[in-house]
């Protein structure tokens, strides 16, 4: 059997739309700093982290099929990137 999922985890926090005390604590811990992924994260890592944060905050009620359509699979950028 699967382990029960903790909705407001303190070890791997995800911000939710809630006034729960654990969510407020996670919100306080996340403000003003970004976690570093072995130096400078790549463009894909930045996009993946942004998508995960957006999904945890806004997308709990959105079905997966609609959520996938909201994001383009192509990695668009504002500057030319070498291949």
mmCIF file as gemmi writes it, N, C-alpha and C atoms, coordinates in Angstrom:
data_model
loop_
_atom_site.group_PDB
_atom_site.id
_atom_site.type_symbol
_atom_site.label_atom_id
_atom_site.label_alt_id
_atom_site.label_comp_id
_atom_site.label_asym_id
_atom_site.label_entity_id
_atom_site.label_seq_id
_atom_site.pdbx_PDB_ins_code
_atom_site.Cartn_x
_atom_site.Cartn_y
_atom_site.Cartn_z
_atom_site.occupancy
_atom_site.B_iso_or_equiv
_atom_site.pdbx_formal_charge
_atom_site.auth_seq_id
_atom_site.auth_asym_id
_atom_site.pdbx_PDB_model_num
ATOM 1 N N . UNK Axp A 1 ? 0.809 -1.174 0 1 0 ? 1 A 1
ATOM 2 C CA . UNK Axp A 1 ? 0 0 0 1 0 ? 1 A 1
ATOM 3 C C . UNK Axp A 1 ? 0.866 1.257 0 1 0 ? 1 A 1
ATOM 4 N N . UNK Axp A 2 ? 0.378 2.295 -0.644 1 0 ? 2 A 1
ATOM 5 C CA . UNK Axp A 2 ? 1.129 3.546 -0.702 1 0 ? 2 A 1
ATOM 6 C C . UNK Axp A 2 ? 1.081 4.284 0.62 1 0 ? 2 A 1
ATOM 7 N N . UNK Axp A 3 ? 2.148 4.993 0.86 1 0 ? 3 A 1
ATOM 8 C CA . UNK Axp A 3 ? 2.217 5.833 2.038 1 0 ? 3 A 1
ATOM 9 C C . UNK Axp A 3 ? 1.262 7.023 1.866 1 0 ? 3 A 1
ATOM 10 N N . UNK Axp A 4 ? 0.538 7.432 2.898 1 0 ? 4 A 1
ATOM 11 C CA . UNK Axp A 4 ? -0.36 8.58 2.729 1 0 ? 4 A 1
ATOM 12 C C . UNK Axp A 4 ? 0.413 9.855 2.393 1 0 ? 4 A 1
ATOM 13 N N . UNK Axp A 5 ? -0.118 10.616 1.489 1 0 ? 5 A 1
ATOM 14 C CA . UNK Axp A 5 ? 0.518 11.837 1.006 1 0 ? 5 A 1
ATOM 15 C C . UNK Axp A 5 ? 0.245 12.986 1.978 1 0 ? 5 A 1
ATOM 16 N N . UNK Axp A 6 ? 1.306 13.698 2.354 1 0 ? 6 A 1
ATOM 17 C CA . UNK Axp A 6 ? 1.137 14.864 3.227 1 0 ? 6 A 1
ATOM 18 C C . UNK Axp A 6 ? 0.902 16.086 2.351 1 0 ? 6 A 1
ATOM 19 N N . UNK Axp A 7 ? -0.263 16.67 2.494 1 0 ? 7 A 1
ATOM 20 C CA . UNK Axp A 7 ? -0.641 17.797 1.643 1 0 ? 7 A 1
ATOM 21 C C . UNK Axp A 7 ? 0.217 19.024 1.927 1 0 ? 7 A 1
ATOM 22 N N . UNK Axp A 8 ? 0.526 19.28 3.201 1 0 ? 8 A 1
ATOM 23 C CA . UNK Axp A 8 ? 1.361 20.416 3.579 1 0 ? 8 A 1
ATOM 24 C C . UNK Axp A 8 ? 2.686 19.898 4.11 1 0 ? 8 A 1
ATOM 25 N N . UNK Axp A 9 ? 3.534 19.461 3.232 1 0 ? 9 A 1
ATOM 26 C CA . UNK Axp A 9 ? 4.828 18.908 3.616 1 0 ? 9 A 1
ATOM 27 C C . UNK Axp A 9 ? 5.791 20.028 3.999 1 0 ? 9 A 1
ATOM 28 N N . UNK Axp A 10 ? 6.584 19.794 5.042 1 0 ? 10 A 1
ATOM 29 C CA . UNK Axp A 10 ? 7.586 20.777 5.441 1 0 ? 10 A 1
ATOM 30 C C . UNK Axp A 10 ? 8.938 20.489 4.799 1 0 ? 10 A 1
ATOM 31 N N . UNK Axp A 11 ? 9.185 19.232 4.424 1 0 ? 11 A 1
ATOM 32 C CA . UNK Axp A 11 ? 10.472 18.895 3.816 1 0 ? 11 A 1
ATOM 33 C C . UNK Axp A 11 ? 10.52 19.272 2.333 1 0 ? 11 A 1
ATOM 34 N N . UNK Axp A 12 ? 9.423 19.072 1.609 1 0 ? 12 A 1
ATOM 35 C CA . UNK Axp A 12 ? 9.334 19.463 0.196 1 0 ? 12 A 1
ATOM 36 C C . UNK Axp A 12 ? 8.14 20.392 0.034 1 0 ? 12 A 1
ATOM 37 N N . UNK Axp A 13 ? 8.29 21.66 0.416 1 0 ? 13 A 1
ATOM 38 C CA . UNK Axp A 13 ? 7.124 22.547 0.465 1 0 ? 13 A 1
ATOM 39 C C . UNK Axp A 13 ? 6.611 22.94 -0.911 1 0 ? 13 A 1
ATOM 40 N N . UNK Axp A 14 ? 5.295 22.975 -1.027 1 0 ? 14 A 1
ATOM 41 C CA . UNK Axp A 14 ? 4.614 23.524 -2.188 1 0 ? 14 A 1
ATOM 42 C C . UNK Axp A 14 ? 3.601 24.522 -1.661 1 0 ? 14 A 1
ATOM 43 N N . UNK Axp A 15 ? 3.581 25.693 -2.248 1 0 ? 15 A 1
ATOM 44 C CA . UNK Axp A 15 ? 2.679 26.727 -1.774 1 0 ? 15 A 1
ATOM 45 C C . UNK Axp A 15 ? 1.277 26.453 -2.286 1 0 ? 15 A 1
ATOM 46 N N . UNK Axp A 16 ? 0.313 26.572 -1.405 1 0 ? 16 A 1
ATOM 47 C CA . UNK Axp A 16 ? -1.088 26.323 -1.734 1 0 ? 16 A 1
ATOM 48 C C . UNK Axp A 16 ? -1.902 27.587 -1.47 1 0 ? 16 A 1
ATOM 49 N N . UNK Axp A 17 ? -3.126 27.614 -1.978 1 0 ? 17 A 1
ATOM 50 C CA . UNK Axp A 17 ? -4.037 28.713 -1.691 1 0 ? 17 A 1
ATOM 51 C C . UNK Axp A 17 ? -4.785 28.379 -0.413 1 0 ? 17 A 1
ATOM 52 N N . UNK Axp A 18 ? -4.138 28.614 0.708 1 0 ? 18 A 1
ATOM 53 C CA . UNK Axp A 18 ? -4.712 28.244 1.99 1 0 ? 18 A 1
ATOM 54 C C . UNK Axp A 18 ? -4.111 29.099 3.098 1 0 ? 18 A 1
ATOM 55 N N . UNK Axp A 19 ? -4.864 29.256 4.19 1 0 ? 19 A 1
ATOM 56 C CA . UNK Axp A 19 ? -4.366 29.95 5.375 1 0 ? 19 A 1
ATOM 57 C C . UNK Axp A 19 ? -3.907 28.955 6.424 1 0 ? 19 A 1
ATOM 58 N N . UNK Axp A 20 ? -3.662 27.729 6.024 1 0 ? 20 A 1
ATOM 59 C CA . UNK Axp A 20 ? -3.17 26.71 6.939 1 0 ? 20 A 1
ATOM 60 C C . UNK Axp A 20 ? -1.826 27.15 7.516 1 0 ? 20 A 1
ATOM 61 N N . UNK Axp A 21 ? -1.585 26.837 8.794 1 0 ? 21 A 1
ATOM 62 C CA . UNK Axp A 21 ? -0.348 27.301 9.439 1 0 ? 21 A 1
ATOM 63 C C . UNK Axp A 21 ? 0.9 26.732 8.776 1 0 ? 21 A 1
ATOM 64 N N . UNK Axp A 22 ? 0.849 25.509 8.271 1 0 ? 22 A 1
ATOM 65 C CA . UNK Axp A 22 ? 2.005 24.923 7.592 1 0 ? 22 A 1
ATOM 66 C C . UNK Axp A 22 ? 2.251 25.617 6.25 1 0 ? 22 A 1
ATOM 67 N N . UNK Axp A 23 ? 1.177 25.965 5.561 1 0 ? 23 A 1
ATOM 68 C CA . UNK Axp A 23 ? 1.324 26.671 4.294 1 0 ? 23 A 1
ATOM 69 C C . UNK Axp A 23 ? 1.923 28.059 4.515 1 0 ? 23 A 1
ATOM 70 N N . UNK Axp A 24 ? 1.498 28.748 5.562 1 0 ? 24 A 1
ATOM 71 C CA . UNK Axp A 24 ? 2.065 30.065 5.862 1 0 ? 24 A 1
ATOM 72 C C . UNK Axp A 24 ? 3.544 29.96 6.219 1 0 ? 24 A 1
ATOM 73 N N . UNK Axp A 25 ? 3.91 28.918 6.934 1 0 ? 25 A 1
ATOM 74 C CA . UNK Axp A 25 ? 5.322 28.696 7.259 1 0 ? 25 A 1
ATOM 75 C C . UNK Axp A 25 ? 6.131 28.44 5.99 1 0 ? 25 A 1
ATOM 76 N N . UNK Axp A 26 ? 5.604 27.609 5.084 1 0 ? 26 A 1
ATOM 77 C CA . UNK Axp A 26 ? 6.291 27.341 3.814 1 0 ? 26 A 1
ATOM 78 C C . UNK Axp A 26 ? 6.404 28.611 2.974 1 0 ? 26 A 1
ATOM 79 N N . UNK Axp A 27 ? 5.371 29.439 2.989 1 0 ? 27 A 1
ATOM 80 C CA . UNK Axp A 27 ? 5.396 30.702 2.262 1 0 ? 27 A 1
ATOM 81 C C . UNK Axp A 27 ? 6.481 31.621 2.816 1 0 ? 27 A 1
ATOM 82 N N . UNK Axp A 28 ? 6.6 31.677 4.131 1 0 ? 28 A 1
ATOM 83 C CA . UNK Axp A 28 ? 7.635 32.489 4.772 1 0 ? 28 A 1
ATOM 84 C C . UNK Axp A 28 ? 9.033 31.99 4.39 1 0 ? 28 A 1
ATOM 85 N N . UNK Axp A 29 ? 9.219 30.681 4.352 1 0 ? 29 A 1
ATOM 86 C CA . UNK Axp A 29 ? 10.532 30.12 4.012 1 0 ? 29 A 1
ATOM 87 C C . UNK Axp A 29 ? 10.907 30.359 2.559 1 0 ? 29 A 1
ATOM 88 N N . UNK Axp A 30 ? 9.925 30.44 1.663 1 0 ? 30 A 1
ATOM 89 C CA . UNK Axp A 30 ? 10.199 30.576 0.232 1 0 ? 30 A 1
ATOM 90 C C . UNK Axp A 30 ? 10.434 32.013 -0.213 1 0 ? 30 A 1
ATOM 91 N N . UNK Axp A 31 ? 10.007 33.001 0.56 1 0 ? 31 A 1
ATOM 92 C CA . UNK Axp A 31 ? 10.097 34.388 0.11 1 0 ? 31 A 1
ATOM 93 C C . UNK Axp A 31 ? 11.542 34.865 0.084 1 0 ? 31 A 1
ATOM 94 N N . UNK Axp A 32 ? 11.913 35.485 -1.034 1 0 ? 32 A 1
ATOM 95 C CA . UNK Axp A 32 ? 13.206 36.131 -1.125 1 0 ? 32 A 1
ATOM 96 C C . UNK Axp A 32 ? 14.378 35.259 -1.498 1 0 ? 32 A 1
ATOM 97 N N . UNK Axp A 33 ? 14.176 33.977 -1.712 1 0 ? 33 A 1
ATOM 98 C CA . UNK Axp A 33 ? 15.317 33.14 -2.091 1 0 ? 33 A 1
ATOM 99 C C . UNK Axp A 33 ? 14.852 32.008 -2.998 1 0 ? 33 A 1
ATOM 100 N N . UNK Axp A 34 ? 15.709 31.653 -3.898 1 0 ? 34 A 1
ATOM 101 C CA . UNK Axp A 34 ? 15.462 30.549 -4.818 1 0 ? 34 A 1
ATOM 102 C C . UNK Axp A 34 ? 16.467 29.443 -4.534 1 0 ? 34 A 1
ATOM 103 N N . UNK Axp A 35 ? 16.046 28.192 -4.55 1 0 ? 35 A 1
ATOM 104 C CA . UNK Axp A 35 ? 17.009 27.111 -4.319 1 0 ? 35 A 1
ATOM 105 C C . UNK Axp A 35 ? 17.99 26.985 -5.485 1 0 ? 35 A 1
ATOM 106 N N . UNK Axp A 36 ? 19.242 26.747 -5.183 1 0 ? 36 A 1
ATOM 107 C CA . UNK Axp A 36 ? 20.267 26.591 -6.208 1 0 ? 36 A 1
ATOM 108 C C . UNK Axp A 36 ? 20.398 25.122 -6.588 1 0 ? 36 A 1
ATOM 109 N N . UNK Axp A 37 ? 20.496 24.871 -7.875 1 0 ? 37 A 1
ATOM 110 C CA . UNK Axp A 37 ? 20.668 23.514 -8.384 1 0 ? 37 A 1
ATOM 111 C C . UNK Axp A 37 ? 22.071 23.431 -8.961 1 0 ? 37 A 1
ATOM 112 N N . UNK Axp A 38 ? 23.037 23.074 -8.135 1 0 ? 38 A 1
ATOM 113 C CA . UNK Axp A 38 ? 24.435 22.935 -8.568 1 0 ? 38 A 1
ATOM 114 C C . UNK Axp A 38 ? 24.879 24.092 -9.454 1 0 ? 38 A 1
ATOM 115 N N . UNK Axp A 39 ? 24.891 25.279 -8.914 1 0 ? 39 A 1
ATOM 116 C CA . UNK Axp A 39 ? 25.329 26.433 -9.694 1 0 ? 39 A 1
ATOM 117 C C . UNK Axp A 39 ? 24.159 27.093 -10.391 1 0 ? 39 A 1
ATOM 118 N N . UNK Axp A 40 ? 24.374 27.518 -11.616 1 0 ? 40 A 1
ATOM 119 C CA . UNK Axp A 40 ? 23.331 28.2 -12.369 1 0 ? 40 A 1
ATOM 120 C C . UNK Axp A 40 ? 22.422 27.18 -13.053 1 0 ? 40 A 1
ATOM 121 N N . UNK Axp A 41 ? 21.116 27.219 -12.769 1 0 ? 41 A 1
ATOM 122 C CA . UNK Axp A 41 ? 20.22 26.261 -13.424 1 0 ? 41 A 1
ATOM 123 C C . UNK Axp A 41 ? 20.065 26.574 -14.912 1 0 ? 41 A 1
ATOM 124 N N . UNK Axp A 42 ? 19.861 25.542 -15.702 1 0 ? 42 A 1
ATOM 125 C CA . UNK Axp A 42 ? 19.662 25.713 -17.135 1 0 ? 42 A 1
ATOM 126 C C . UNK Axp A 42 ? 18.282 26.304 -17.387 1 0 ? 42 A 1
ATOM 127 N N . UNK Axp A 43 ? 18.045 26.68 -18.625 1 0 ? 43 A 1
ATOM 128 C CA . UNK Axp A 43 ? 16.751 27.242 -19.01 1 0 ? 43 A 1
ATOM 129 C C . UNK Axp A 43 ? 15.638 26.23 -18.751 1 0 ? 43 A 1
ATOM 130 N N . UNK Axp A 44 ? 15.875 24.97 -19.104 1 0 ? 44 A 1
ATOM 131 C CA . UNK Axp A 44 ? 14.869 23.928 -18.892 1 0 ? 44 A 1
ATOM 132 C C . UNK Axp A 44 ? 14.582 23.741 -17.407 1 0 ? 44 A 1
ATOM 133 N N . UNK Axp A 45 ? 15.621 23.762 -16.553 1 0 ? 45 A 1
ATOM 134 C CA . UNK Axp A 45 ? 15.423 23.602 -15.113 1 0 ? 45 A 1
ATOM 135 C C . UNK Axp A 45 ? 14.613 24.759 -14.537 1 0 ? 45 A 1
ATOM 136 N N . UNK Axp A 46 ? 14.863 25.965 -15.033 1 0 ? 46 A 1
ATOM 137 C CA . UNK Axp A 46 ? 14.097 27.119 -14.572 1 0 ? 46 A 1
ATOM 138 C C . UNK Axp A 46 ? 12.632 26.989 -14.976 1 0 ? 46 A 1
ATOM 139 N N . UNK Axp A 47 ? 12.388 26.546 -16.222 1 0 ? 47 A 1
ATOM 140 C CA . UNK Axp A 47 ? 11.016 26.391 -16.7 1 0 ? 47 A 1
ATOM 141 C C . UNK Axp A 47 ? 10.305 25.291 -15.92 1 0 ? 47 A 1
ATOM 142 N N . UNK Axp A 48 ? 10.987 24.201 -15.638 1 0 ? 48 A 1
ATOM 143 C CA . UNK Axp A 48 ? 10.402 23.085 -14.901 1 0 ? 48 A 1
ATOM 144 C C . UNK Axp A 48 ? 10.027 23.507 -13.481 1 0 ? 48 A 1
ATOM 145 N N . UNK Axp A 49 ? 10.911 24.255 -12.817 1 0 ? 49 A 1
ATOM 146 C CA . UNK Axp A 49 ? 10.634 24.723 -11.454 1 0 ? 49 A 1
ATOM 147 C C . UNK Axp A 49 ? 9.447 25.687 -11.441 1 0 ? 49 A 1
ATOM 148 N N . UNK Axp A 50 ? 9.388 26.578 -12.428 1 0 ? 50 A 1
ATOM 149 C CA . UNK Axp A 50 ? 8.274 27.524 -12.508 1 0 ? 50 A 1
ATOM 150 C C . UNK Axp A 50 ? 6.96 26.794 -12.752 1 0 ? 50 A 1
ATOM 151 N N . UNK Axp A 51 ? 6.988 25.775 -13.603 1 0 ? 51 A 1
ATOM 152 C CA . UNK Axp A 51 ? 5.779 25.006 -13.893 1 0 ? 51 A 1
ATOM 153 C C . UNK Axp A 51 ? 5.312 24.25 -12.65 1 0 ? 51 A 1
ATOM 154 N N . UNK Axp A 52 ? 6.249 23.687 -11.89 1 0 ? 52 A 1
ATOM 155 C CA . UNK Axp A 52 ? 5.887 22.944 -10.681 1 0 ? 52 A 1
ATOM 156 C C . UNK Axp A 52 ? 5.277 23.862 -9.63 1 0 ? 52 A 1
ATOM 157 N N . UNK Axp A 53 ? 5.859 25.054 -9.465 1 0 ? 53 A 1
ATOM 158 C CA . UNK Axp A 53 ? 5.308 25.998 -8.488 1 0 ? 53 A 1
ATOM 159 C C . UNK Axp A 53 ? 3.927 26.484 -8.911 1 0 ? 53 A 1
ATOM 160 N N . UNK Axp A 54 ? 3.758 26.757 -10.201 1 0 ? 54 A 1
ATOM 161 C CA . UNK Axp A 54 ? 2.465 27.215 -10.693 1 0 ? 54 A 1
ATOM 162 C C . UNK Axp A 54 ? 1.414 26.13 -10.535 1 0 ? 54 A 1
ATOM 163 N N . UNK Axp A 55 ? 1.778 24.898 -10.83 1 0 ? 55 A 1
ATOM 164 C CA . UNK Axp A 55 ? 0.839 23.775 -10.708 1 0 ? 55 A 1
ATOM 165 C C . UNK Axp A 55 ? 0.406 23.579 -9.26 1 0 ? 55 A 1
ATOM 166 N N . UNK Axp A 56 ? 1.337 23.667 -8.33 1 0 ? 56 A 1
ATOM 167 C CA . UNK Axp A 56 ? 0.984 23.441 -6.931 1 0 ? 56 A 1
ATOM 168 C C . UNK Axp A 56 ? 0.092 24.553 -6.393 1 0 ? 56 A 1
ATOM 169 N N . UNK Axp A 57 ? 0.239 25.767 -6.918 1 0 ? 57 A 1
ATOM 170 C CA . UNK Axp A 57 ? -0.547 26.882 -6.39 1 0 ? 57 A 1
ATOM 171 C C . UNK Axp A 57 ? -1.898 27.026 -7.088 1 0 ? 57 A 1
ATOM 172 N N . UNK Axp A 58 ? -1.914 26.944 -8.419 1 0 ? 58 A 1
ATOM 173 C CA . UNK Axp A 58 ? -3.134 27.219 -9.169 1 0 ? 58 A 1
ATOM 174 C C . UNK Axp A 58 ? -3.851 25.981 -9.684 1 0 ? 58 A 1
ATOM 175 N N . UNK Axp A 59 ? -3.144 24.889 -9.882 1 0 ? 59 A 1
ATOM 176 C CA . UNK Axp A 59 ? -3.71 23.824 -10.684 1 0 ? 59 A 1
ATOM 177 C C . UNK Axp A 59 ? -4.26 22.618 -9.981 1 0 ? 59 A 1
ATOM 178 N N . UNK Axp A 60 ? -4.614 22.698 -8.709 1 0 ? 60 A 1
ATOM 179 C CA . UNK Axp A 60 ? -5.112 21.519 -8.013 1 0 ? 60 A 1
ATOM 180 C C . UNK Axp A 60 ? -6.436 21.04 -8.59 1 0 ? 60 A 1
ATOM 181 N N . UNK Axp A 61 ? -7.26 21.975 -9.034 1 0 ? 61 A 1
ATOM 182 C CA . UNK Axp A 61 ? -8.59 21.623 -9.52 1 0 ? 61 A 1
ATOM 183 C C . UNK Axp A 61 ? -8.635 21.431 -11.035 1 0 ? 61 A 1
ATOM 184 N N . UNK Axp A 62 ? -7.54 21.703 -11.734 1 0 ? 62 A 1
ATOM 185 C CA . UNK Axp A 62 ? -7.506 21.591 -13.195 1 0 ? 62 A 1
ATOM 186 C C . UNK Axp A 62 ? -7.098 20.176 -13.583 1 0 ? 62 A 1
ATOM 187 N N . UNK Axp A 63 ? -7.876 19.5 -14.442 1 0 ? 63 A 1
ATOM 188 C CA . UNK Axp A 63 ? -7.477 18.161 -14.898 1 0 ? 63 A 1
ATOM 189 C C . UNK Axp A 63 ? -6.156 18.204 -15.681 1 0 ? 63 A 1
ATOM 190 N N . UNK Axp A 64 ? -5.447 17.101 -15.668 1 0 ? 64 A 1
ATOM 191 C CA . UNK Axp A 64 ? -4.119 17.03 -16.29 1 0 ? 64 A 1
ATOM 192 C C . UNK Axp A 64 ? -4.168 17.358 -17.785 1 0 ? 64 A 1
ATOM 193 N N . UNK Axp A 65 ? -5.214 16.922 -18.468 1 0 ? 65 A 1
ATOM 194 C CA . UNK Axp A 65 ? -5.322 17.16 -19.909 1 0 ? 65 A 1
ATOM 195 C C . UNK Axp A 65 ? -5.37 18.662 -20.221 1 0 ? 65 A 1
ATOM 196 N N . UNK Axp A 66 ? -6.141 19.414 -19.439 1 0 ? 66 A 1
ATOM 197 C CA . UNK Axp A 66 ? -6.209 20.861 -19.644 1 0 ? 66 A 1
ATOM 198 C C . UNK Axp A 66 ? -4.91 21.534 -19.231 1 0 ? 66 A 1
ATOM 199 N N . UNK Axp A 67 ? -4.289 21.029 -18.177 1 0 ? 67 A 1
ATOM 200 C CA . UNK Axp A 67 ? -3.04 21.627 -17.686 1 0 ? 67 A 1
ATOM 201 C C . UNK Axp A 67 ? -1.926 21.508 -18.725 1 0 ? 67 A 1
ATOM 202 N N . UNK Axp A 68 ? -1.844 20.365 -19.396 1 0 ? 68 A 1
ATOM 203 C CA . UNK Axp A 68 ? -0.804 20.145 -20.403 1 0 ? 68 A 1
ATOM 204 C C . UNK Axp A 68 ? -0.981 21.117 -21.567 1 0 ? 68 A 1
ATOM 205 N N . UNK Axp A 69 ? -2.228 21.421 -21.931 1 0 ? 69 A 1
ATOM 206 C CA . UNK Axp A 69 ? -2.476 22.339 -23.036 1 0 ? 69 A 1
ATOM 207 C C . UNK Axp A 69 ? -2.083 23.781 -22.714 1 0 ? 69 A 1
ATOM 208 N N . UNK Axp A 70 ? -1.973 24.122 -21.439 1 0 ? 70 A 1
ATOM 209 C CA . UNK Axp A 70 ? -1.613 25.49 -21.058 1 0 ? 70 A 1
ATOM 210 C C . UNK Axp A 70 ? -0.148 25.81 -21.335 1 0 ? 70 A 1
ATOM 211 N N . UNK Axp A 71 ? 0.701 24.792 -21.391 1 0 ? 71 A 1
ATOM 212 C CA . UNK Axp A 71 ? 2.135 25.001 -21.543 1 0 ? 71 A 1
ATOM 213 C C . UNK Axp A 71 ? 2.622 24.455 -22.877 1 0 ? 71 A 1
ATOM 214 N N . UNK Axp A 72 ? 3.465 25.233 -23.529 1 0 ? 72 A 1
ATOM 215 C CA . UNK Axp A 72 ? 4.078 24.795 -24.775 1 0 ? 72 A 1
ATOM 216 C C . UNK Axp A 72 ? 5.253 23.872 -24.459 1 0 ? 72 A 1
ATOM 217 N N . UNK Axp A 73 ? 5.419 22.817 -25.239 1 0 ? 73 A 1
ATOM 218 C CA . UNK Axp A 73 ? 6.533 21.9 -25.025 1 0 ? 73 A 1
ATOM 219 C C . UNK Axp A 73 ? 7.836 22.463 -25.587 1 0 ? 73 A 1
ATOM 220 N N . UNK Axp A 74 ? 7.722 23.441 -26.502 1 0 ? 74 A 1
ATOM 221 C CA . UNK Axp A 74 ? 8.92 24.058 -27.067 1 0 ? 74 A 1
ATOM 222 C C . UNK Axp A 74 ? 9.521 25.01 -26.055 1 0 ? 74 A 1
ATOM 223 N N . UNK Axp A 75 ? 10.827 25.052 -25.985 1 0 ? 75 A 1
ATOM 224 C CA . UNK Axp A 75 ? 11.519 25.953 -25.071 1 0 ? 75 A 1
ATOM 225 C C . UNK Axp A 75 ? 11.792 27.269 -25.793 1 0 ? 75 A 1
ATOM 226 N N . UNK Axp A 76 ? 10.912 28.231 -25.607 1 0 ? 76 A 1
ATOM 227 C CA . UNK Axp A 76 ? 11.078 29.53 -26.243 1 0 ? 76 A 1
ATOM 228 C C . UNK Axp A 76 ? 11.967 30.407 -25.37 1 0 ? 76 A 1
ATOM 229 N N . UNK Axp A 77 ? 12.784 31.221 -26.013 1 0 ? 77 A 1
ATOM 230 C CA . UNK Axp A 77 ? 13.663 32.114 -25.254 1 0 ? 77 A 1
ATOM 231 C C . UNK Axp A 77 ? 13.712 33.472 -25.939 1 0 ? 77 A 1
ATOM 232 N N . UNK Axp A 78 ? 14.161 34.47 -25.194 1 0 ? 78 A 1
ATOM 233 C CA . UNK Axp A 78 ? 14.245 35.826 -25.724 1 0 ? 78 A 1
ATOM 234 C C . UNK Axp A 78 ? 15.591 36.095 -26.39 1 0 ? 78 A 1
ATOM 235 N N . UNK Axp A 79 ? 16.578 35.267 -26.121 1 0 ? 79 A 1
ATOM 236 C CA . UNK Axp A 79 ? 17.91 35.46 -26.692 1 0 ? 79 A 1
ATOM 237 C C . UNK Axp A 79 ? 18.284 34.228 -27.508 1 0 ? 79 A 1
ATOM 238 N N . UNK Axp A 80 ? 19.237 34.401 -28.425 1 0 ? 80 A 1
ATOM 239 C CA . UNK Axp A 80 ? 19.718 33.266 -29.2 1 0 ? 80 A 1
ATOM 240 C C . UNK Axp A 80 ? 20.553 32.367 -28.303 1 0 ? 80 A 1
ATOM 241 N N . UNK Axp A 81 ? 20.262 31.09 -28.353 1 0 ? 81 A 1
ATOM 242 C CA . UNK Axp A 81 ? 21.007 30.129 -27.543 1 0 ? 81 A 1
ATOM 243 C C . UNK Axp A 81 ? 21.742 29.177 -28.474 1 0 ? 81 A 1
ATOM 244 N N . UNK Axp A 82 ? 23.01 28.927 -28.224 1 0 ? 82 A 1
ATOM 245 C CA . UNK Axp A 82 ? 23.742 27.997 -29.086 1 0 ? 82 A 1
ATOM 246 C C . UNK Axp A 82 ? 23.181 26.585 -28.929 1 0 ? 82 A 1
ATOM 247 N N . UNK Axp A 83 ? 23.174 25.799 -30.017 1 0 ? 83 A 1
ATOM 248 C CA . UNK Axp A 83 ? 22.612 24.442 -29.924 1 0 ? 83 A 1
ATOM 249 C C . UNK Axp A 83 ? 23.436 23.5 -29.083 1 0 ? 83 A 1
